[in-house]
Amino acid sequence: MSSQPYGLEWFKPENLYDYAAVVIVVVSIGLTNKIHPFERPFDPNDPDLSHPHWKTDIVPMATAFAVTVGVPIAVVTIFAAIKAAYGASAVAGRGHKWALATFLVTVHDFCLPFVLTIELTSLFTDVVKNWAGRLRPDFLDRCRWSAETHACTGDPALILDGRRSFFSGHSSFSFAGFTFLALYLSDALGIFAHQTKPRGLAFRLTLIIMLFLIPSYIAISRTQQYIHHPTDVMTGSLFGVFMAVVGYRAHFKARLPSHQQQPDLADVEGGRPSEDSFNFDDRLRLVS
């Protein structure tokens, strides 16, 4: 049995390493943003770099980040609450403590790897941006090229940012976030279960696919206002999907038993399962 009070088992000492990783990545992102990007030479008459610079973003970075992080966490929180409440009422002996513990573990075990995946995606994106130094489609408008001095005369900060086009950060972290959520809900809803076909499979699959409308809009908006080339957006989107798949499988698939065995209710005594018969890492499959 765990020595921790029931209801607080969402915290595990080994998670301290994951928390440390989150902090390290956040600090690394801050340091990466201070790196000077590669200064790629350019033709002041290049039509691909001559698009107008927009003063405001269609989807500002703060909004994109809030949606990408907030929506998945909110969805899983609501879903976990419903599942925990249903599980507590459906089986005798499962009380409020069981429901609370299940809810806390579910939300915590989603949020920790989810946030880490978003952060790692952002870190790698920022590193590549500085290494590549690709010029944005609106670079010349930022540059304000002077034929007399043969140099840019625009805002230095705008010019530096104009050298960070490849690949799109909005696209990478938004697709990473919603792909992670889609994979999680697909498992929770049994969409890819091989044993039995769940009821309402088409409806469940439609809900999952429609999630991708949000990152798609965020990504496409970057080309609408000429902040990114189409290849920047496509590469960023694919990279985000890749990071989400890797992050999800590393944190969840490797820990789930292949048989997806449900806990034996005979081993649940007084609303508190034993460690041998009950695995919180099965997350939302607890009462499905």
C-alpha positions as CSV (number, residue, x, y, z in Angstrom):
1,M,0.0,0.0,0.0
2,S,1.0,3.5,-0.6
3,S,2.0,5.5,2.5
4,Q,0.6,8.7,1.1
5,P,-2.9,9.7,2.2
6,Y,-5.5,8.5,-0.2
7,G,-6.5,11.3,-2.6
8,L,-2.9,12.6,-2.9
9,E,-1.5,9.8,-4.9
10,W,-1.4,12.0,-8.0
11,F,2.0,13.1,-6.7
12,K,4.8,10.7,-7.1
13,P,8.5,11.5,-6.1
14,E,9.7,10.3,-9.5
15,N,7.8,13.1,-11.1
16,L,10.3,15.6,-9.6
17,Y,12.5,14.7,-12.6
18,D,9.7,15.7,-15.0
19,Y,9.2,19.0,-13.1
20,A,12.9,19.7,-13.3
21,A,12.7,19.0,-17.1
22,V,9.9,21.6,-17.4
23,V,11.9,24.2,-15.6
24,I,15.1,23.5,-17.6
25,V,13.3,23.7,-20.9
26,V,11.6,27.0,-20.0
27,V,15.0,28.5,-19.1
28,S,16.4,27.2,-22.3
29,I,13.7,28.8,-24.3
30,G,14.4,32.2,-22.7
31,L,18.1,31.9,-23.5
32,T,17.4,30.8,-27.1
33,N,15.4,33.9,-27.7
34,K,18.5,36.0,-27.0
35,I,20.6,34.2,-29.7
36,H,21.3,36.3,-32.8
37,P,19.8,34.6,-35.9
38,F,22.0,33.8,-38.9
39,E,22.1,36.8,-41.2
40,R,21.3,35.4,-44.7
41,P,22.1,37.7,-47.6
42,F,19.2,38.9,-49.7
43,D,18.2,40.7,-52.9
44,P,16.5,44.0,-52.1
45,N,14.3,43.5,-55.2
46,D,13.2,39.9,-54.3
47,P,9.4,39.8,-54.9
48,D,9.1,36.9,-52.4
49,L,10.3,39.2,-49.6
50,S,8.3,42.2,-50.7
51,H,5.0,41.6,-49.0
52,P,3.6,44.3,-46.6
53,H,4.3,44.0,-42.9
54,W,1.2,43.8,-40.7
55,K,1.3,45.8,-37.4
56,T,-0.9,43.3,-35.6
57,D,-1.3,39.5,-35.8
58,I,-4.5,37.8,-36.8
59,V,-3.8,35.3,-34.0
60,P,-1.4,36.9,-31.5
61,M,1.2,34.7,-29.9
62,A,-0.4,35.0,-26.5
63,T,-3.8,34.0,-27.9
64,A,-2.4,31.0,-29.8
65,F,-0.5,29.8,-26.7
66,A,-3.6,30.3,-24.5
67,V,-5.8,28.3,-26.8
68,T,-3.2,25.6,-27.5
69,V,-2.6,25.0,-23.8
70,G,-5.9,26.0,-22.3
71,V,-8.4,24.1,-24.5
72,P,-6.8,20.7,-24.2
73,I,-6.4,21.1,-20.4
74,A,-10.0,22.2,-20.1
75,V,-11.3,19.4,-22.2
76,V,-9.4,16.7,-20.2
77,T,-10.4,18.3,-16.9
78,I,-14.1,18.2,-17.8
79,F,-13.8,14.7,-19.2
80,A,-11.9,13.4,-16.2
81,A,-14.5,14.9,-13.8
82,I,-17.3,13.2,-15.7
83,K,-15.5,9.8,-15.8
84,A,-14.5,10.0,-12.1
85,A,-18.1,10.9,-11.1
86,Y,-19.5,8.1,-13.2
87,G,-17.0,5.6,-11.8
88,A,-17.8,6.5,-8.2
89,S,-21.5,6.1,-8.7
90,A,-21.4,3.0,-10.9
91,V,-19.6,0.7,-8.5
92,A,-20.4,0.1,-4.9
93,G,-17.6,1.0,-2.5
94,R,-16.2,3.8,-4.6
95,G,-16.8,7.1,-2.7
96,H,-15.8,10.7,-3.1
97,K,-12.2,10.0,-2.1
98,W,-11.8,7.5,-5.0
99,A,-13.4,10.0,-7.4
100,L,-11.1,12.8,-6.3
101,A,-8.0,10.6,-6.5
102,T,-9.0,9.4,-10.0
103,F,-9.7,13.0,-11.1
104,L,-6.4,14.4,-9.7
105,V,-4.3,11.6,-11.2
106,T,-6.0,11.9,-14.6
107,V,-5.5,15.6,-14.9
108,H,-2.0,15.6,-13.5
109,D,-0.8,12.7,-15.6
110,F,-2.1,14.5,-18.7
111,C,-0.9,18.0,-17.9
112,L,2.7,17.2,-17.0
113,P,3.8,15.4,-20.3
114,F,1.5,17.7,-22.3
115,V,3.2,20.9,-21.1
116,L,6.6,19.4,-21.5
117,T,5.8,18.4,-25.1
118,I,4.7,21.9,-25.9
119,E,7.8,23.4,-24.4
120,L,10.2,21.0,-26.2
121,T,8.4,21.8,-29.4
122,S,8.9,25.5,-28.9
123,L,12.5,25.1,-27.9
124,F,13.5,23.1,-31.0
125,T,11.5,25.5,-33.1
126,D,13.3,28.5,-31.7
127,V,16.7,26.9,-32.2
128,V,16.0,26.0,-35.8
129,K,14.7,29.5,-36.5
130,N,18.0,31.0,-35.4
131,W,20.1,28.5,-37.2
132,A,18.2,28.8,-40.5
133,G,17.9,32.5,-40.6
134,R,15.3,32.3,-43.3
135,L,13.8,35.7,-44.2
136,R,10.1,36.3,-43.8
137,P,7.9,37.2,-46.7
138,D,7.5,40.8,-45.3
139,F,11.3,41.2,-44.6
140,L,11.9,44.1,-47.0
141,D,9.1,46.1,-45.5
142,R,10.7,45.5,-42.1
143,C,14.1,46.3,-43.5
144,R,13.4,49.6,-45.2
145,W,16.3,49.2,-47.5
146,S,18.4,52.3,-48.3
147,A,19.9,52.4,-51.8
148,E,22.3,55.1,-50.6
149,T,23.8,53.2,-47.5
150,H,23.1,49.7,-48.9
151,A,21.7,48.7,-45.5
152,C,18.4,48.3,-43.6
153,T,17.1,51.4,-41.8
154,G,14.1,49.9,-40.1
155,D,13.5,48.9,-36.5
156,P,16.4,46.6,-35.5
157,A,14.1,44.4,-33.4
158,L,11.7,43.9,-36.4
159,I,14.6,43.2,-38.7
160,L,16.0,40.5,-36.4
161,D,12.5,38.9,-36.0
162,G,12.3,39.0,-39.8
163,R,15.2,36.6,-40.0
164,R,13.3,33.9,-38.1
165,S,10.9,32.5,-40.6
166,F,11.7,28.8,-40.8
167,F,9.8,27.2,-39.4
168,S,6.5,28.5,-38.0
169,G,6.3,28.5,-34.2
170,H,2.6,29.1,-34.2
171,S,2.1,26.0,-36.4
172,S,4.5,23.7,-34.5
173,F,3.3,24.2,-31.0
174,S,-0.4,24.5,-31.9
175,F,-0.3,21.2,-33.8
176,A,1.7,19.6,-31.1
177,G,-0.9,20.6,-28.5
178,F,-3.9,19.5,-30.4
179,T,-2.3,16.3,-31.7
180,F,-1.4,15.3,-28.2
181,L,-5.0,15.9,-27.1
182,A,-6.4,14.0,-30.1
183,L,-4.2,11.0,-29.3
184,Y,-5.2,11.1,-25.6
185,L,-8.9,11.3,-26.4
186,S,-8.7,8.6,-29.1
187,D,-7.4,6.2,-26.5
188,A,-9.8,7.3,-23.9
189,L,-12.8,7.0,-26.2
190,G,-11.5,3.6,-27.6
191,I,-11.4,4.8,-31.2
192,F,-8.5,2.5,-32.0
193,A,-9.5,-0.4,-29.8
194,H,-9.0,-3.7,-31.6
195,Q,-11.1,-5.8,-29.2
196,T,-14.5,-4.2,-29.6
197,K,-16.0,-1.5,-31.8
198,P,-17.2,1.3,-29.5
199,R,-20.7,2.7,-29.9
200,G,-20.9,5.9,-31.9
201,L,-17.4,5.4,-33.5
202,A,-18.1,7.8,-36.4
203,F,-19.3,10.5,-34.0
204,R,-16.3,10.1,-31.7
205,L,-13.9,10.1,-34.7
206,T,-15.5,13.2,-36.1
207,L,-15.0,15.1,-32.8
208,I,-11.4,14.1,-32.8
209,I,-10.8,15.2,-36.4
210,M,-12.6,18.5,-35.8
211,L,-10.1,19.4,-33.2
212,F,-7.5,20.0,-35.9
213,L,-9.6,23.0,-37.3
214,I,-8.1,25.1,-34.5
215,P,-4.4,24.6,-35.2
216,S,-5.1,24.7,-38.9
217,Y,-6.6,28.1,-38.6
218,I,-3.7,29.3,-36.5
219,A,-1.2,28.0,-39.0
220,I,-2.9,29.3,-42.1
221,S,-3.3,32.8,-40.6
222,R,0.5,33.1,-40.6
223,T,0.5,32.9,-44.4
224,Q,-2.5,35.2,-44.8
225,Q,-0.5,38.1,-43.3
226,Y,2.8,37.1,-44.9
227,I,4.7,36.3,-41.7
228,H,5.6,32.9,-43.0
229,H,6.1,31.1,-46.3
230,P,3.8,28.1,-46.9
231,T,6.7,25.7,-46.5
232,D,7.4,27.3,-43.0
233,V,3.8,26.5,-42.0
234,M,3.8,23.0,-43.4
235,T,7.1,22.1,-41.8
236,G,6.1,23.5,-38.5
237,S,2.8,21.6,-38.5
238,L,4.5,18.3,-39.4
239,F,7.1,18.9,-36.7
240,G,4.4,19.6,-34.1
241,V,2.6,16.4,-35.0
242,F,5.9,14.4,-34.7
243,M,6.7,15.9,-31.3
244,A,3.2,15.1,-30.0
245,V,3.4,11.5,-31.2
246,V,6.8,11.0,-29.6
247,G,5.7,12.8,-26.4
248,Y,2.5,10.9,-26.1
249,R,4.0,7.5,-26.7
250,A,6.9,8.1,-24.4
251,H,4.7,9.1,-21.4
252,F,1.6,6.9,-21.9
253,K,1.9,4.1,-24.4
254,A,5.1,2.8,-22.8
255,R,3.3,2.6,-19.4
256,L,0.0,1.1,-20.5
257,P,-0.4,-2.7,-20.3
258,S,-0.8,-4.1,-23.8
259,H,-4.0,-6.0,-22.7
260,Q,-5.5,-2.8,-21.2
261,Q,-6.8,-4.9,-18.3
262,Q,-9.5,-3.3,-16.1
263,P,-8.9,-3.4,-12.3
264,D,-10.5,-6.4,-10.6
265,L,-13.4,-5.1,-8.5
266,A,-12.9,-7.9,-6.1
267,D,-9.6,-6.3,-5.1
268,V,-11.2,-3.0,-4.3
269,E,-11.8,-2.8,-0.6
270,G,-13.6,0.0,1.1
271,G,-13.3,2.2,-2.0
272,R,-9.5,2.0,-2.0
273,P,-7.8,-0.2,-4.5
274,S,-4.6,-2.0,-3.8
275,E,-1.4,-1.1,-5.7
276,D,-1.3,-4.6,-7.2
277,S,-4.8,-4.5,-8.7
278,F,-5.2,-0.9,-9.5
279,N,-3.0,1.2,-11.8
280,F,-3.8,4.9,-12.1
281,D,-1.6,5.1,-15.2
282,D,-4.5,3.6,-17.1
283,R,-6.1,7.1,-16.8
284,L,-9.5,7.4,-18.3
285,R,-9.8,3.7,-18.9
286,L,-10.5,3.2,-15.2
287,V,-14.3,3.2,-15.7
288,S,-14.7,2.9,-19.4
